[in-house]
Amino acid sequence: MGILIHRGTKVIVQGITGKAARFHTEQMQKDGTRIVGGTAPGKAGEICCGVPVFNTVSDAAKATGARTSVIFVPAAFAADAIMEAVEAEMDLVVCITEHIPVEEMVRVHRYMEGKKTRLIGPNCPGIICVDESNIGIIPSQIFKKGHVGVVSRSGTLTYEATFQLTKAGIGQTGALGIGGDPIKGTDFIDVLKLYNEDEDTEAVLMIGEIGGNAEEQAAKWIHENMRKPVAAFIAGRQAPPGKRMGHAGAIITGGKGTAAEKIAALEAVGIPVANTVADIGDTVIKLLKEKGLYEICHTC
């Protein structure tokens, strides 16, 4: 069934009346996602994308029974939108918004301590359970139902890697983009734990990048706990130290967080790492064949 979401997941769109939110709400609805309402302060009672609009997340949750929200609110208001959803005791919040100031996310992180809500993002493409539910901006047409779970810091690399797998006949249970900001709600290990327990997922593809030490920590956790094979790719081999490459968190500081360090940590515990973007699909296929999972994961 995949992780965190499924066909029956009810979703609220925060900021639904905005241009980007309207577009992606319609795309999510086409994918079968159960969008049951949205929020836009001062616009309660309106209808947008065929669903009712409410002033607050709390009002929307009470009226619809939704326990999941997706945020398309501008960066200046996104931190408050996250905390509003947490205050309404949503189970899952997916924040697509980018450019949220780090200090604002520090405030969010502290506010969420001890709370029940899981946050995905910010600055992420969202999460998809293939053929069941798609929350965010992930293009569902490149996915194929199957048994490989994908987790990534990069949205575009998620799409490229998934497309390679699909073309090769390797389907996916789903994909989750954790986002590229320094402070985020869900990290690699959180997602690996979920895939490790998911009965439909037979193998995992992890896509990392320079900056921080999340990939090194994940390598250690995989070695000690993961029951399923993992393949990886690390972006940023040619990145110069001290220069941010795309994401706010993709920066090498003090000589730490380099692609070489991350690749070494992964390979040291037996995780195969693709040499280039073009090699990601082949690396996964080779791993599946070595583990005797190719026939299970390959469909014509």
C-alpha positions, 0 to 999 in steps of 0.5 A: 500500500505504500507509506503514510498515505493511501487511497482513502487519505483525506487532504486539505489544501492550505492556501487553496485559492492561490494560482499555484495551489489551484493548479496543483489541486486540480492535478492531485484530484486527477490523480485520485487524491481525496481533496476534501477542502481548503483554507484561505482566511476571509474566504470561508463559504467559497468553493474552489476546485469543487471543494469548500473553503474554510478560514482555518485548518481547524474548521476544515478538519472538523467539517471534513474529517481530514487529518492531512494537509498540504501547504502552498502558502507563500514563504512569508506566511508558511511557518505560521501555516505549518504551526496552524496545522500542528495546532489543529492536530493534523497527522501529516503536513506536507509543505511545498513552499520554498524560501522559508527563512531558517530562523522561521523553521527553527521556530517551527521545529521548537513548536512541534516538539512533543506534538503528534504531527509529522511534517514533510518538507518544507521546500519539497515535492511531496509524497506519492503512493502510486495509483492511490494518492499524490500530495504535492507537485510530483508528476504521477505520469512517470510512475509505475506501480511496483515494489521499489520505494524512493526517498530523495532530497531533490525533486527533479532527481526524484523524477529523473530516477523514477523515469529511468526505473519505469522505462526499465520496467521497475515499478515503485510503491511510492516516492517521498521528497524530504526537501533540501532545506537545512531544517525539515520535518522528515529525514532519510532515516524516518522514511527508511524506517517506514519503507523497512516496515512496508510489506509492498516495498522490496528495495529502496532508492535513496537520493542525497546531495552535498551538505550536512550529514544526513546521508552518513547517518542514514548509511549507519542506520541502514547497516544496523537496521535495514532488512531491505537492499538500498541503492543510492546516488549523491548529487554534487560531486563537482560542487566547489566548497562554500558555494550553495548548489541549488538547495539551501542545505546543499553547501559544503562547510568546513570541508564537511558534507562533501559528495566523496564523504557521503559516497564513502560512508554508503559504500563502506556498508555495502550500499551501491552508489550510482556514478552519474545521474544516467546510471541510477536506474542501472544501479538499482537493477543490478542490485535487484538482480544480485538480491534475487528481487529482479523478477519480483520487481520487474513488470512489462 
